[in-house]
Amino acid sequence: SELVLVVRNTTPRTVPVPIVEIDLPTGAELTAQGRTSIAARAGRAPDRTGDVLTITMTPLPPGAERRIPLPLRWSVGGTLVGLGVAAFAADRPDRATILPPRPVTIAPREEGGAR
């Protein structure tokens, strides 16, 4: 099933540039179509540097929520550790919300099957 990132602004002010950094586990792949899908919801294309996927979003008003699908493909199966998240306003990186990495179980691919 597809992962969905939910970003909520719980502050009384508009967050002009919300940023979310996701620690991707080994074997997580983001296709061009996946990048386009994220950009459609976030308002900007994501960046990937090593194992970190950075999603910089358009402004998020007070109380607003944005649901961003994470259409990842997996090149390996098994129990992987990752998907830790840091979310913060670009102008207030010291006030980040942190979710630690967690175990993620990926079913092994069948030989000759799609990823």
N, CA, C and O atoms as a GROMACS GRO file, in nm:
protein
  460
    1SER      N    1   0.084  -0.119   0.000
    1SER     CA    2   0.000   0.000   0.000
    1SER      C    3   0.088   0.124   0.000
    1SER      O    4   0.201   0.122   0.047
    2GLU      N    5   0.035   0.231  -0.052
    2GLU     CA    6   0.112   0.353  -0.066
    2GLU      C    7   0.119   0.428   0.067
    2GLU      O    8   0.021   0.436   0.141
    3LEU      N    9   0.235   0.482   0.095
    3LEU     CA   10   0.253   0.564   0.214
    3LEU      C   11   0.201   0.704   0.186
    3LEU      O   12   0.213   0.754   0.074
    4VAL      N   13   0.144   0.768   0.288
    4VAL     CA   14   0.096   0.905   0.275
    4VAL      C   15   0.153   0.986   0.390
    4VAL      O   16   0.139   0.948   0.507
    5LEU      N   17   0.217   1.096   0.357
    5LEU     CA   18   0.270   1.190   0.456
    5LEU      C   19   0.161   1.293   0.483
    5LEU      O   20   0.109   1.354   0.390
    6VAL      N   21   0.127   1.313   0.610
    6VAL     CA   22   0.027   1.414   0.647
    6VAL      C   23   0.100   1.525   0.722
    6VAL      O   24   0.162   1.501   0.825
    7VAL      N   25   0.092   1.647   0.669
    7VAL     CA   26   0.156   1.763   0.731
    7VAL      C   27   0.046   1.856   0.778
    7VAL      O   28  -0.039   1.898   0.699
    8ARG      N   29   0.048   1.890   0.908
    8ARG     CA   30  -0.053   1.979   0.965
    8ARG      C   31   0.015   2.102   1.023
    8ARG      O   32   0.122   2.092   1.085
    9ASN      N   33  -0.046   2.217   1.003
    9ASN     CA   34   0.001   2.338   1.067
    9ASN      C   35  -0.082   2.359   1.193
    9ASN      O   36  -0.199   2.397   1.185
   10THR      N   37  -0.022   2.334   1.308
   10THR     CA   38  -0.093   2.349   1.435
   10THR      C   39  -0.064   2.484   1.500
   10THR      O   40  -0.103   2.508   1.615
   11THR      N   41   0.004   2.572   1.428
   11THR     CA   42   0.037   2.703   1.483
   11THR      C   43  -0.069   2.806   1.443
   11THR      O   44  -0.148   2.781   1.352
   12PRO      N   45  -0.072   2.920   1.510
   12PRO     CA   46  -0.170   3.023   1.475
   12PRO      C   47  -0.124   3.114   1.360
   12PRO      O   48  -0.190   3.213   1.329
   13ARG      N   49  -0.014   3.080   1.296
   13ARG     CA   50   0.036   3.162   1.185
   13ARG      C   51   0.053   3.077   1.060
   13ARG      O   52   0.069   2.956   1.067
   14THR      N   53   0.049   3.142   0.946
   14THR     CA   54   0.078   3.072   0.820
   14THR      C   55   0.226   3.038   0.818
   14THR      O   56   0.311   3.122   0.848
   15VAL      N   57   0.256   2.915   0.783
   15VAL     CA   58   0.396   2.875   0.767
   15VAL      C   59   0.430   2.902   0.621
   15VAL      O   60   0.381   2.832   0.532
   16PRO      N   61   0.515   3.003   0.594
   16PRO     CA   62   0.539   3.043   0.456
   16PRO      C   63   0.613   2.938   0.373
   16PRO      O   64   0.586   2.922   0.254
   17VAL      N   65   0.707   2.866   0.435
   17VAL     CA   66   0.784   2.764   0.363
   17VAL      C   67   0.800   2.641   0.453
   17VAL      O   68   0.903   2.628   0.520
   18PRO      N   69   0.700   2.552   0.456
   18PRO     CA   70   0.715   2.430   0.533
   18PRO      C   71   0.812   2.333   0.463
   18PRO      O   72   0.808   2.318   0.341
   19ILE      N   73   0.897   2.270   0.542
   19ILE     CA   74   0.994   2.175   0.488
   19ILE      C   75   0.983   2.044   0.566
   19ILE      O   76   0.974   2.045   0.688
   20VAL      N   77   0.984   1.934   0.493
   20VAL     CA   78   0.981   1.802   0.554
   20VAL      C   79   1.100   1.724   0.498
   20VAL      O   80   1.118   1.716   0.376
   21GLU      N   81   1.179   1.667   0.587
   21GLU     CA   82   1.290   1.580   0.547
   21GLU      C   83   1.258   1.439   0.592
   21GLU      O   84   1.226   1.416   0.709
   22ILE      N   85   1.267   1.344   0.499
   22ILE     CA   86   1.235   1.204   0.528
   22ILE      C   87   1.358   1.120   0.506
   22ILE      O   88   1.420   1.124   0.399
   23ASP      N   89   1.394   1.042   0.607
   23ASP     CA   90   1.508   0.950   0.599
   23ASP      C   91   1.459   0.823   0.531
   23ASP      O   92   1.384   0.745   0.591
   24LEU      N   93   1.501   0.801   0.407
   24LEU     CA   94   1.456   0.685   0.332
   24LEU      C   95   1.544   0.564   0.363
   24LEU      O   96   1.666   0.576   0.369
   25PRO      N   97   1.482   0.447   0.384
   25PRO     CA   98   1.562   0.328   0.407
   25PRO      C   99   1.634   0.285   0.280
   25PRO      O  100   1.595   0.322   0.170
   26THR      N  101   1.739   0.206   0.297
   26THR     CA  102   1.809   0.148   0.184
   26THR      C  103   1.708   0.073   0.098
   26THR      O  104   1.622   0.002   0.151
   27GLY      N  105   1.718   0.088  -0.032
   27GLY     CA  106   1.628   0.018  -0.123
   27GLY      C  107   1.505   0.095  -0.161
   27GLY      O  108   1.429   0.050  -0.246
   28ALA      N  109   1.481   0.213  -0.101
   28ALA     CA  110   1.366   0.295  -0.138
   28ALA      C  111   1.402   0.377  -0.261
   28ALA      O  112   1.504   0.444  -0.265
   29GLU      N  113   1.318   0.370  -0.362
   29GLU     CA  114   1.341   0.442  -0.487
   29GLU      C  115   1.224   0.534  -0.516
   29GLU      O  116   1.109   0.499  -0.490
   30LEU      N  117   1.254   0.651  -0.568
   30LEU     CA  118   1.151   0.747  -0.608
   30LEU      C  119   1.163   0.766  -0.758
   30LEU      O  120   1.265   0.815  -0.807
   31THR      N  121   1.060   0.728  -0.831
   31THR     CA  122   1.061   0.739  -0.977
   31THR      C  123   1.028   0.881  -1.020
   31THR      O  124   0.988   0.964  -0.938
   32ALA      N  125   1.046   0.909  -1.149
   32ALA     CA  126   1.010   1.040  -1.203
   32ALA      C  127   0.861   1.066  -1.183
   32ALA      O  128   0.821   1.178  -1.152
   33GLN      N  129   0.779   0.962  -1.201
   33GLN     CA  130   0.635   0.976  -1.180
   33GLN      C  131   0.606   1.006  -1.032
   33GLN      O  132   0.516   1.085  -1.002
   34GLY      N  133   0.681   0.945  -0.941
   34GLY     CA  134   0.665   0.971  -0.799
   34GLY      C  135   0.700   1.115  -0.764
   34GLY      O  136   0.632   1.179  -0.685
   35ARG      N  137   0.807   1.165  -0.824
   35ARG     CA  138   0.847   1.306  -0.803
   35ARG      C  139   0.736   1.399  -0.850
   35ARG      O  140   0.706   1.498  -0.783
   36THR      N  141   0.676   1.368  -0.965
   36THR     CA  142   0.568   1.451  -1.019
   36THR      C  143   0.447   1.448  -0.926
   36THR      O  144   0.384   1.551  -0.903
   37SER      N  145   0.416   1.331  -0.873
   37SER     CA  146   0.302   1.316  -0.782
   37SER      C  147   0.324   1.399  -0.655
   37SER      O  148   0.232   1.467  -0.609
   38ILE      N  149   0.443   1.394  -0.599
   38ILE     CA  150   0.473   1.472  -0.479
   38ILE      C  151   0.465   1.621  -0.511
   38ILE      O  152   0.408   1.698  -0.433
   39ALA      N  153   0.522   1.662  -0.622
   39ALA     CA  154   0.520   1.803  -0.661
   39ALA      C  155   0.377   1.855  -0.676
   39ALA      O  156   0.348   1.970  -0.643
   40ALA      N  157   0.287   1.771  -0.728
   40ALA     CA  158   0.147   1.813  -0.747
   40ALA      C  159   0.081   1.845  -0.613
   40ALA      O  160  -0.003   1.934  -0.606
   41ARG      N  161   0.117   1.773  -0.508
   41ARG     CA  162   0.055   1.796  -0.377
   41ARG      C  163   0.130   1.899  -0.293
   41ARG      O  164   0.068   1.976  -0.219
   42ALA      N  165   0.262   1.900  -0.306
   42ALA     CA  166   0.343   1.990  -0.223
   42ALA      C  167   0.355   2.129  -0.285
   42ALA      O  168   0.376   2.228  -0.215
   43GLY      N  169   0.341   2.135  -0.417
   43GLY     CA  170   0.356   2.263  -0.485
   43GLY      C  171   0.495   2.284  -0.541
   43GLY      O  172   0.519   2.378  -0.616
   44ARG      N  173   0.587   2.196  -0.505
   44ARG     CA  174   0.725   2.203  -0.554
   44ARG      C  175   0.780   2.063  -0.567
   44ARG      O  176   0.736   1.972  -0.496
   45ALA      N  177   0.876   2.044  -0.657
   45ALA     CA  178   0.937   1.912  -0.674
   45ALA      C  179   1.026   1.879  -0.554
   45ALA      O  180   1.092   1.968  -0.501
   46PRO      N  181   1.028   1.753  -0.511
   46PRO     CA  182   1.115   1.714  -0.400
   46PRO      C  183   1.260   1.703  -0.445
   46PRO      O  184   1.289   1.690  -0.564
   47ASP      N  185   1.350   1.708  -0.348
   47ASP     CA  186   1.493   1.688  -0.372
   47ASP      C  187   1.536   1.566  -0.294
   47ASP      O  188   1.487   1.539  -0.184
   48ARG      N  189   1.629   1.490  -0.352
   48ARG     CA  190   1.685   1.377  -0.280
   48ARG      C  191   1.836   1.391  -0.277
   48ARG      O  192   1.900   1.405  -0.382
   49THR      N  193   1.892   1.388  -0.157
   49THR     CA  194   2.036   1.390  -0.138
   49THR      C  195   2.070   1.269  -0.054
   49THR      O  196   2.038   1.264   0.065
   50GLY      N  197   2.135   1.171  -0.115
   50GLY     CA  198   2.164   1.048  -0.044
   50GLY      C  199   2.034   0.979  -0.006
   50GLY      O  200   1.950   0.952  -0.091
   51ASP      N  201   2.019   0.951   0.123
   51ASP     CA  202   1.899   0.883   0.171
   51ASP      C  203   1.796   0.980   0.228
   51ASP      O  204   1.701   0.936   0.293
   52VAL      N  205   1.812   1.109   0.205
   52VAL     CA  206   1.717   1.207   0.259
   52VAL      C  207   1.636   1.268   0.145
   52VAL      O  208   1.690   1.325   0.050
   53LEU      N  209   1.503   1.255   0.158
   53LEU     CA  210   1.410   1.316   0.064
   53LEU      C  211   1.359   1.444   0.129
   53LEU      O  212   1.301   1.440   0.238
   54THR      N  213   1.381   1.558   0.063
   54THR     CA  214   1.338   1.687   0.116
   54THR      C  215   1.222   1.738   0.034
   54THR      O  216   1.230   1.751  -0.088
   55ILE      N  217   1.112   1.768   0.103
   55ILE     CA  218   0.993   1.822   0.038
   55ILE      C  219   0.972   1.963   0.091
   55ILE      O  220   0.942   1.981   0.209
   56THR      N  221   0.986   2.062   0.004
   56THR     CA  222   0.963   2.201   0.038
   56THR      C  223   0.827   2.239  -0.019
   56THR      O  224   0.804   2.229  -0.139
   57MET      N  225   0.738   2.282   0.068
   57MET     CA  226   0.600   2.306   0.028
   57MET      C  227   0.566   2.453   0.012
   57MET      O  228   0.639   2.542   0.057
   58THR      N  229   0.455   2.476  -0.053
   58THR     CA  230   0.399   2.611  -0.062
   58THR      C  231   0.337   2.645   0.074
   58THR      O  232   0.321   2.556   0.157
   59PRO      N  233   0.303   2.773   0.098
   59PRO     CA  234   0.254   2.815   0.230
   59PRO      C  235   0.139   2.728   0.283
   59PRO      O  236   0.054   2.680   0.208
   60LEU      N  237   0.142   2.710   0.415
   60LEU     CA  238   0.040   2.629   0.483
   60LEU      C  239  -0.028   2.717   0.589
   60LEU      O  240   0.034   2.753   0.689
   61PRO      N  241  -0.156   2.752   0.567
   61PRO     CA  242  -0.228   2.839   0.661
   61PRO      C  243  -0.251   2.772   0.797
   61PRO      O  244  -0.237   2.651   0.809
   62PRO      N  245  -0.286   2.850   0.899
   62PRO     CA  246  -0.314   2.794   1.031
   62PRO      C  247  -0.424   2.688   1.023
   62PRO      O  248  -0.526   2.709   0.958
   63GLY      N  249  -0.402   2.575   1.089
   63GLY     CA  250  -0.501   2.469   1.092
   63GLY      C  251  -0.510   2.384   0.965
   63GLY      O  252  -0.586   2.287   0.962
   64ALA      N  253  -0.436   2.419   0.863
   64ALA     CA  254  -0.444   2.346   0.736
   64ALA      C  255  -0.367   2.215   0.744
   64ALA      O  256  -0.277   2.198   0.826
   65GLU      N  257  -0.406   2.124   0.655
   65GLU     CA  258  -0.343   1.993   0.646
   65GLU      C  259  -0.315   1.964   0.500
   65GLU      O  260  -0.396   1.995   0.413
   66ARG      N  261  -0.201   1.904   0.472
   66ARG     CA  262  -0.167   1.863   0.335
   66ARG      C  263  -0.129   1.716   0.338
   66ARG      O  264  -0.043   1.675   0.416
   67ARG      N  265  -0.194   1.637   0.253
   67ARG     CA  266  -0.167   1.493   0.242
   67ARG      C  267  -0.085   1.471   0.115
   67ARG      O  268  -0.128   1.503   0.004
   68ILE      N  269   0.034   1.414   0.134
   68ILE     CA  270   0.126   1.395   0.022
   68ILE      C  271   0.159   1.247   0.009
   68ILE      O  272   0.223   1.189   0.096
   69PRO      N  273   0.114   1.184  -0.101
   69PRO     CA  274   0.149   1.043  -0.121
   69PRO      C  275   0.299   1.028  -0.142
   69PRO      O  276   0.364   1.114  -0.203
   70LEU      N  277   0.354   0.921  -0.090
   70LEU     CA  278   0.496   0.889  -0.108
   70LEU      C  279   0.502   0.759  -0.188
   70LEU      O  280   0.513   0.651  -0.130
   71PRO      N  281   0.496   0.769  -0.321
   71PRO     CA  282   0.494   0.650  -0.405
   71PRO      C  283   0.634   0.590  -0.423
   71PRO      O  284   0.696   0.604  -0.528
   72LEU      N  285   0.681   0.524  -0.318
   72LEU     CA  286   0.815   0.466  -0.322
   72LEU      C  287   0.810   0.327  -0.384
   72LEU      O  288   0.713   0.253  -0.366
   73ARG      N  289   0.916   0.294  -0.455
   73ARG     CA  290   0.936   0.156  -0.503
   73ARG      C  291   1.049   0.098  -0.420
   73ARG      O  292   1.138   0.171  -0.375
   74TRP      N  293   1.044  -0.033  -0.400
   74TRP     CA  294   1.142  -0.098  -0.315
   74TRP      C  295   1.225  -0.195  -0.397
   74TRP      O  296   1.170  -0.282  -0.464
   75SER      N  297   1.357  -0.180  -0.393
   75SER     CA  298   1.445  -0.269  -0.468
   75SER      C  299   1.489  -0.389  -0.385
   75SER      O  300   1.550  -0.482  -0.437
   76VAL      N  301   1.458  -0.387  -0.255
   76VAL     CA  302   1.491  -0.498  -0.167
   76VAL      C  303   1.372  -0.528  -0.078
   76VAL      O  304   1.285  -0.443  -0.058
   77GLY      N  305   1.368  -0.650  -0.025
   77GLY     CA  306   1.263  -0.688   0.069
   77GLY      C  307   1.323  -0.711   0.206
   77GLY      O  308   1.445  -0.711   0.222
   78GLY      N  309   1.237  -0.730   0.303
   78GLY     CA  310   1.282  -0.757   0.438
   78GLY      C  311   1.242  -0.646   0.532
   78GLY      O  312   1.160  -0.561   0.499
   79THR      N  313   1.300  -0.648   0.651
   79THR     CA  314   1.272  -0.542   0.749
   79THR      C  315   1.382  -0.438   0.739
   79THR      O  316   1.500  -0.466   0.764
   80LEU      N  317   1.343  -0.318   0.703
   80LEU     CA  318   1.435  -0.206   0.686
   80LEU      C  319   1.405  -0.103   0.794
   80LEU      O  320   1.296  -0.102   0.850
   81VAL      N  321   1.500  -0.017   0.822
   81VAL     CA  322   1.478   0.088   0.920
   81VAL      C  323   1.489   0.222   0.848
   81VAL      O  324   1.587   0.248   0.778
   82GLY      N  325   1.388   0.306   0.867
   82GLY     CA  326   1.389   0.438   0.804
   82GLY      C  327   1.256   0.506   0.821
   82GLY      O  328   1.179   0.474   0.911
   83LEU      N  329   1.230   0.600   0.734
   83LEU     CA  330   1.110   0.683   0.733
   83LEU      C  331   1.099   0.772   0.857
   83LEU      O  332   0.990   0.808   0.900
   84GLY      N  333   1.215   0.807   0.913
   84GLY     CA  334   1.216   0.911   1.016
   84GLY      C  335   1.184   1.043   0.948
   84GLY      O  336   1.219   1.063   0.831
   85VAL      N  337   1.119   1.134   1.020
   85VAL     CA  338   1.074   1.259   0.961
   85VAL      C  339   1.114   1.377   1.049
   85VAL      O  340   1.102   1.370   1.171
   86ALA      N  341   1.161   1.484   0.985
   86ALA     CA  342   1.180   1.613   1.052
   86ALA      C  343   1.098   1.714   0.972
   86ALA      O  344   1.118   1.728   0.851
   87ALA      N  345   1.008   1.784   1.039
   87ALA     CA  346   0.924   1.884   0.973
   87ALA      C  347   0.944   2.018   1.044
   87ALA      O  348   0.943   2.025   1.167
   88PHE      N  349   0.964   2.123   0.965
   88PHE     CA  350   0.990   2.254   1.024
   88PHE      C  351   0.961   2.365   0.925
   88PHE      O  352   0.952   2.342   0.804
   89ALA      N  353   0.946   2.486   0.978
   89ALA     CA  354   0.933   2.604   0.894
   89ALA      C  355   1.073   2.649   0.856
   89ALA      O  356   1.164   2.647   0.939
   90ALA      N  357   1.092   2.689   0.730
   90ALA     CA  358   1.225   2.729   0.684
   90ALA      C  359   1.285   2.838   0.772
   90ALA      O  360   1.406   2.843   0.791
   91ASP      N  361   1.200   2.927   0.825
   91ASP     CA  362   1.250   3.036   0.908
   91ASP      C  363   1.264   2.998   1.055
   91ASP      O  364   1.305   3.079   1.137
   92ARG      N  365   1.228   2.873   1.090
   92ARG     CA  366   1.238   2.827   1.229
   92ARG      C  367   1.284   2.680   1.236
   92ARG      O  368   1.213   2.596   1.292
   93PRO      N  369   1.402   2.650   1.181
   93PRO     CA  370   1.446   2.511   1.182
   93PRO      C  371   1.472   2.456   1.323
   93PRO      O  372   1.476   2.335   1.342
   94ASP      N  373   1.490   2.544   1.420
   94ASP     CA  374   1.514   2.502   1.557
   94ASP      C  375   1.387   2.452   1.625
   94ASP      O  376   1.392   2.400   1.737
   95ARG      N  377   1.273   2.467   1.560
   95ARG     CA  378   1.145   2.422   1.617
   95ARG      C  379   1.088   2.305   1.536
   95ARG      O  380   0.968   2.302   1.506
   96ALA      N  381   1.172   2.212   1.502
   96ALA     CA  382   1.130   2.099   1.419
   96ALA      C  383   1.049   1.999   1.500
   96ALA      O  384   1.070   1.980   1.620
   97THR      N  385   0.956   1.935   1.432
   97THR     CA  386   0.886   1.819   1.485
   97THR      C  387   0.959   1.697   1.431
   97THR      O  388   0.978   1.685   1.310
   98ILE      N  389   0.998   1.606   1.519
   98ILE     CA  390   1.078   1.491   1.480
   98ILE      C  391   1.001   1.362   1.507
   98ILE      O  392   0.947   1.341   1.616
   99LEU      N  393   0.997   1.276   1.406
   99LEU     CA  394   0.946   1.139   1.423
   99LEU      C  395   1.064   1.046   1.395
   99LEU      O  396   1.122   1.054   1.287
  100PRO      N  397   1.100   0.960   1.490
  100PRO     CA  398   1.220   0.876   1.472
  100PRO      C  399   1.199   0.770   1.364
  100PRO      O  400   1.086   0.734   1.332
  101PRO      N  401   1.311   0.720   1.307
  101PRO     CA  402   1.301   0.610   1.211
  101PRO      C  403   1.234   0.490   1.277
  101PRO      O  404   1.239   0.473   1.399
  102ARG      N  405   1.171   0.407   1.194
  102ARG     CA  406   1.101   0.289   1.246
  102ARG      C  407   1.126   0.171   1.154
  102ARG      O  408   1.165   0.190   1.038
  103PRO      N  409   1.104   0.050   1.204
  103PRO     CA  410   1.117  -0.067   1.116
  103PRO      C  411   1.004  -0.067   1.012
  103PRO      O  412   0.889  -0.038   1.043
  104VAL      N  413   1.040  -0.100   0.890
  104VAL     CA  414   0.944  -0.109   0.780
  104VAL      C  415   0.964  -0.246   0.716
  104VAL      O  416   1.075  -0.279   0.674
  105THR      N  417   0.858  -0.325   0.710
  105THR     CA  418   0.868  -0.458   0.651
  105THR      C  419   0.820  -0.454   0.506
  105THR      O  420   0.706  -0.417   0.479
  106ILE      N  421   0.907  -0.492   0.416
  106ILE     CA  422   0.879  -0.491   0.273
  106ILE      C  423   0.876  -0.636   0.225
  106ILE      O  424   0.971  -0.711   0.246
  107ALA      N  425   0.766  -0.674   0.160
  107ALA     CA  426   0.755  -0.809   0.105
  107ALA      C  427   0.856  -0.826  -0.007
  107ALA      O  428   0.875  -0.735  -0.087
  108PRO      N  429   0.922  -0.941  -0.014
  108PRO     CA  430   1.018  -0.964  -0.124
  108PRO      C  431   0.946  -0.965  -0.258
  108PRO      O  432   0.832  -1.010  -0.268
  109ARG      N  433   1.014  -0.915  -0.359
  109ARG     CA  434   0.958  -0.916  -0.494
  109ARG      C  435   0.961  -1.055  -0.549
  109ARG      O  436   1.048  -1.135  -0.515
  110GLU      N  437   0.864  -1.084  -0.635
  110GLU     CA  438   0.867  -1.212  -0.707
  110GLU      C  439   0.959  -1.196  -0.827
  110GLU      O  440   0.964  -1.090  -0.888
  111GLU      N  441   1.032  -1.302  -0.859
  111GLU     CA  442   1.123  -1.297  -0.975
  111GLU      C  443   1.043  -1.263  -1.101
  111GLU      O  444   0.939  -1.323  -1.128
  112GLY      N  445   1.093  -1.168  -1.176
  112GLY     CA  446   1.029  -1.128  -1.300
  112GLY      C  447   0.909  -1.038  -1.280
  112GLY      O  448   0.850  -0.991  -1.378
  113GLY      N  449   0.870  -1.012  -1.156
  113GLY     CA  450   0.755  -0.927  -1.129
  113GLY      C  451   0.793  -0.781  -1.126
  113GLY      O  452   0.911  -0.746  -1.125
  114ALA      N  453   0.693  -0.696  -1.124
  114ALA     CA  454   0.716  -0.552  -1.117
  114ALA      C  455   0.760  -0.513  -0.976
  114ALA      O  456   0.729  -0.582  -0.879
  115ARG      N  457   0.832  -0.405  -0.968
  115ARG     CA  458   0.876  -0.355  -0.838
  115ARG      C  459   0.766  -0.276  -0.774
  115ARG      O  460   0.783  -0.224  -0.663
   0.00000   0.00000   0.00000
